[in-house]
Amino acid sequence: MKDLSQFRIKAYGKAELAMLYFPYSGSCHTATTHLMSWVKRNTPLMESLKAQGYRPSAKGFTPKEVALIVEFLGEP
C-alpha cells in the first residue's frame, strides 16, 4: 500500500491531483470541480498561477503550479 503522507511535487493531471484532495468525492469530475472551485476562490493563488503561465484550459498542472497549490492549500 502506498504511503499517502509522501506527497511528491511533480506534474499532475487536474483530475489526478483533485482526487488526492477529494478522495471520497465519488468521481473525478466532482473532485476536479471542487479543487478548481478552491483554486479560483483563492485570489492570491490564482494570481501566482497566472504569473507562472497557468492556462485554465490546461488538462494538468506543472510541478511549479503544484508547488503553488500546495503552498496555498496545503498538501492533499
C-alpha positions in Angstrom: 0.0 0.0 0.0 1.3 3.4 -1.0 2.1 5.8 1.9 -0.1 8.8 1.2 2.0 11.0 3.5 4.7 11.0 0.9 3.2 13.6 -1.5 5.5 14.4 -4.3 5.7 17.7 -6.2 5.5 16.7 -9.8 3.3 17.2 -12.8 -0.3 16.1 -12.2 -3.4 15.9 -14.3 -6.2 18.1 -12.8 -8.3 15.0 -12.1 -5.4 13.1 -10.6 -4.5 16.0 -8.2 -8.2 16.6 -7.4 -8.7 13.0 -6.4 -5.8 13.4 -3.9 -7.5 16.4 -2.3 -11.0 14.9 -2.5 -10.6 11.1 -2.5 -14.2 10.4 -1.4 -15.9 12.8 -3.8 -17.4 10.0 -5.8 -16.0 10.8 -9.2 -13.0 12.5 -10.9 -15.3 15.2 -12.3 -16.7 16.1 -8.9 -13.3 16.2 -7.3 -11.9 18.4 -10.1 -14.9 20.8 -9.8 -14.2 21.1 -6.0 -10.5 21.6 -6.4 -10.9 24.2 -9.2 -13.5 26.0 -7.0 -11.0 26.2 -4.2 -8.3 27.4 -6.6 -10.5 30.1 -8.3 -11.7 31.5 -4.9 -8.1 31.9 -3.7 -7.2 35.1 -5.4 -3.5 35.2 -4.4 -3.2 31.6 -5.6 -4.8 32.4 -8.9 -2.5 35.4 -9.4 0.5 33.3 -8.6 -0.6 30.6 -11.0 -1.2 33.1 -13.8 2.2 34.6 -13.2 3.7 31.0 -13.8 1.8 30.8 -17.1 -1.2 28.8 -15.9 -4.0 28.3 -18.5 -7.4 27.4 -17.3 -7.9 25.2 -20.3 -4.9 23.0 -19.5 -5.6 19.4 -18.5 -2.9 19.4 -15.9 -0.6 21.3 -13.6 3.2 21.7 -13.9 5.4 20.9 -10.9 5.7 24.7 -10.3 1.9 25.1 -10.3 1.5 22.1 -8.0 4.0 23.6 -5.6 2.0 26.8 -5.6 -1.2 24.9 -4.9 0.4 23.1 -2.0 1.8 26.3 -0.7 -1.6 28.0 -0.6 -3.9 25.0 0.1 -1.6 22.6 1.9 -0.8 19.0 1.0 -3.7 16.8 -0.1 
